[in-house]
Amino acid sequence: MRPSENISKLIRILHVTPSAEMYESTLRDALEAQEKSKKIKPAPAQPNIWTIIVKSPITKLAAAAVIIIAVVVSINQFGGSPDMAGIALADVIENMKKVPWMEVVSTEYPEGEEPRTHHEWYGFASKKTFVKYADSVCCFDYANRKQYFYRFSDQAFEVTELPEHSFYRANSAFSFVNEFIQYAKDDRFLVTQRKDILNGEDVKIFELSKSFPDVGMTTDVATFKIELIVNRENKLLFAGSAKRKLLHEGGKTTTYNFKVTYPESGPRDIYALGVPSTAQLPTVYASDKLYEELNEAREMFAVGDVEGLVTILLQGQFEESKVAAANYLAKIGDLSAVGPLEKLAEEWQEETADNPFAAAVSEIRKRLEEEDTEDTTQITEAEKNITCSGIVLDPNDNPIEGIDVRAELYYNGYYTDWRIFAETTAKARTNKSGQFKLSMPSAKYGMHHILVFEHPEYATNWYHNIRGTRVNLGVHMVGAEPSFVAGQVIDEEGNVIEGAVVRALVKCHQSYPKTGRRATLTTYTDSEGWFLFDKLYEGARLHVDAWKEGYLRYSTESIGRDAYPVRAGMDYLLFTLEPGGTIIGHLTSRGKPYRREGILVVARRTGSAASGQAVTDKNGEFKISGLDPKRRYTLTIDERFFIGTGLICKPAENIQVGAGEKSKVVLELQAGVPVTFRIIDSDTGQAVYNQPFSVVLWDPNYHETRKPVNIRVASGRTDASGRSVLMLTPNVYQLHTSEWDAQGESEERLSKDFNVGADSNEVSVEVSITPYPKLYGRLVDTEGKPVEGQVTVVGEQAISNVAGEFALSRLHPTDLGRAGYAFAKDKRLGRAFFCREVIDTNQTEIVLEPLFDIVGRVIDPNGEGLADALPKVGILMSNGRWYRERIAWWKTVVDKDGWFRIKGVPVGVPMVVSITPPGAEPDVILGPLQPGEEIDVGNIVVKVEVLERLREPADAEWYGNLSGLVTDEYGDPVMGTLVETRIGRRYFRDFTDIDGRYELTGLPRGEKLKLNIEHRYAPASYDVVCDGNDFDVQLSPGEQK
Amino acid sequence: MIEDKLLMWKFKRGSRDALQRIYEKYVGYLVTLATALLNDVNTAEDIVHDFFVSFAQSGEKLRLDGSLRGYLATCVANRARDKMRTRRRQPLALDEANSICSNARGSELSAVCSEELQQLSYAIAQLPYEQREVIILHLQGGMMFSQIGRLQGISVNTIRSRYRYGLDKLRSLLNSEVTK
């Protein structure tokens, strides 16, 4: 290979191994440096000179020139640079030190802005610096540590002391230079020189440049370049330029051009620069202390320290700093500052209109109102709204600002995990105090809301239990330090596997009981085989699966009873995937490829459930991967894919797959033999219709032949004539169906083995069974017209058609004797009936009649109405006992005086009205009822002992508190455990805090209570008396009191 | 890269192990890069050493938006460029204009390379620095043209053309070598 042809490839494979000596020493030095930097913390104690140069408002005054002088004056100290350029510059500097004054006219050209010109004088002997701008004049008197400022437009005149702060600790521009040198010694400027002729004069041009290699690490400046033009004769600087490029703000560039002259004298004071002599020097000097206090307030504001600002407000020494603190507090808008501010506002002696504290109070109020309205986005205006508000705190109980709170609406799923997302109904963000408020339309029937709390630095949290119209969330556990689980997926030889699917089933820690729901996360490994599940809670537990085509699935094994063995924070999990076998194949029919798409081919381990599956492509080809090489497989296709074709698939059996290999299989489709199945009622000898059955492979000698048996190959259901026809391949089979045995339990019935021969045209199989009870009939109204509706007996349900006909085919024998209900579609008509016998002729008619209401009143023995006792309807049986339906078809409403109405009760069976909890005297028995009437059952008197259980203590008695400490078996406090008690219908609950303490307030004092504590060992309950003493609990594994 | 993300996460929290792992993972890559840029192993090692020491101190302050690898490459390339300028401008004073090309150690890469690579590294050493930097950062450092552009503060098109000219020149240099 000629190198010129493959340059790219060659360059890519260039590799230099660092010398062992360098390798060791660099690592050692780096680790030492890291240790050192940890000790030097906190970082703010070390001012970063570059940041100061660029950001400090004071240095802006003289940015260009000061930096230039710094560079010029210090250049010979740059570690004694030996090069010629450095030596030449040193001469210049020496000469410049001899001159008394330097006058600089510099123009600043900020990118995208108008150029600005400054005029500057540097008095080397007098230690004064003057700067003149278009509108203002500035003077720094380093000898007397004073700073003068005059603005022409509004004649503002200020004199302040040069502050003892950051680099101004050095009290002159010249010691500032020294600080600069300290920094610059480490990172040398590059100095070059060239000769040139400028305006007919011989000049030397020195170029000083520096780019900052460690992007983002130490400075905002990306590159810095200075050109100094020096007269070759007198070796004095006479012009120059500087160019600075910022890292951020889109790489904004600022250029300075300047021209230098060396006069014998300079301005004496600020009046010499055009300040009118009438301008009086302010006599009041801001003291250092005031400056410090102001600065403190500013820093507090920068970090949002409301408490500190309030302290300044209350204990500050200067009025100015108090006003500043009030202004900062107004900007923060925290409610807790209102009290102190109002107090100060009242004490204000001067003009009311100037009162800064009153202004701050009104500003805070305004901000808070705006926050309330701005942060909440209400998507739709609904008649009934849910208002959620609350506070979001981290584990140390500090409020977290900026958490995105979102209300998401879901459709209910069959299981909780199956919920389907509908829409986001409201959004909000927590304010500085961690508070949020949002309002969303209440969820319709079949839907529910979930609140989602998100923040990039915190684990996402969900809140599910939104009940009622006003929800105040004390969700104290959102902001945990985020944690993660990471690891690598490799193969048996240790090579990383890219693109493997890794799925984690997350179970949150018990300490977060309300979020202890499962969640599934899925990710893929990167090119280095890494996967990462981030934003997990600390303490979350995971069950992790990993798989990839061609490999066997890896699952984390349970440890003991713990199915979630991976803990958040584990960051180097290593999963080894073993190679799996692959079966590839295609379908054929009569020797030709059978090209049909979408046929599901299932591979089962012999004698087991499906272990792999695949769908055929348009060529009838399929590929099943990830099969265990130690097993043998059977390939089958469900016969429903061939309905109407007369074809069936002969299962391919005993397929052996090798690790990492592909086994080829051809699945042959054959014309099936029609087999007629008939199921007979053993009592009547008649055909049983609508009876399900299945056909399994069978071999009477399977012990010897080792053939797989009992594999279901087909299933069917007898039609109205009691028959069913299925296509089967030649083989030996058995029919399986179920029947009702004498105890009312279903029992499997098997037919005799039957052989389907290759040459047989038709096979007939007959089985006798005792069928399930059935109920067939018609729903009619009182005029004999058919009614559309539904019939329910215990769990079984049937809908009637337009002719009113219904069929309840598989009643459980034990259902006989229970009440059944028939209702019209519009729920106006109905009837209850006892399902006493099996009715399987279409002659049975159920006549539906209008429903009726039951009214009455529940009272205590004194005749007072009771709203707490709920009257319910039960069914009276022939033996005199009665029972209640688990799901009632009728609705009960009770008002506060105990008057109740039970709506929509059907006629047909005798009923009982009783109250819950049971204890009415007497239970009212309703005999056969006339339809359409309203029945008044009069007063139901509640027994005295039941009354005790219903009644809650009077409000005045609810002032007791119960608190205590929950510890685990080692005596360590348990955080986040739910402690709860219940009085009547009221619940009192609290989660233990970080110290394991709980406090329940508003309990009835002196009452005996049952305290329930939810914990991972077992829920425990304790009998306590609320008497003001602490009740401490020590939990232990398996304990249950 | 997920591992890099993890390492940065730990490094920012002061993990010694993370720093060590970052070092182990990238030191070879950075030394190769710096050597290719400067054509001098010793200086390259010095640069990488200095860089790692200052990197180790950056800890919490570090703000990293892109990939760790790209960041490290950028920092080392910057340092190499500064170094290169010093070296390039020294000759003006010391009058050794030809030093880089005639440097007997010019093919330090050859210590680990085949003859082919030796030719190549010699050819690379003769490229103007701007072109060399683009070629090395793109091919060896795996950086995109846009990243290199941002690093040098010039447009992507300039970078592209430098890359093209550089490759052409390399090719002609190598062809002339071969035909010699």
Interface residues (C-beta under 8 A of the other chain):
Chain A: M1 R2 P3 S4 I7 S8 L10 I11 R12 I13 L14 H15 V16 T17 P18 S19 M22 Y23 S25 T26 L27 D29 A30 L31 A33 Q34 E35 K36 S37 K38 A43 D83 M84 A85 R188 L190 T192 Q193 S209 K210 S211 F212 P213 D214 V215 G216 M217 T218 A222 T223 K245 G251 F484 A486 D526 S527 E528 W530 F531 L532 D571
Chain B: M1 I2 E3 K5 L6 G14 R16 L19 Q20 Y23 V27 G28 V31 T32 T35 A36 V41 A44 E45 V48 H49 F51 F52 V53 S54 F55 A56 Q57 S58 G59 E60 K61 L62 R63 L64 Y71 T74 C75 V76 N78 R79 R81 D82 R85 T86 R89 Q90 L92 A93 E108 L109 A111 V112 C113 E116 L117 Q119 L120 S121 I124 I135 I136 L139 Q140 G153 L167 L170 R171 L174 N175 V178
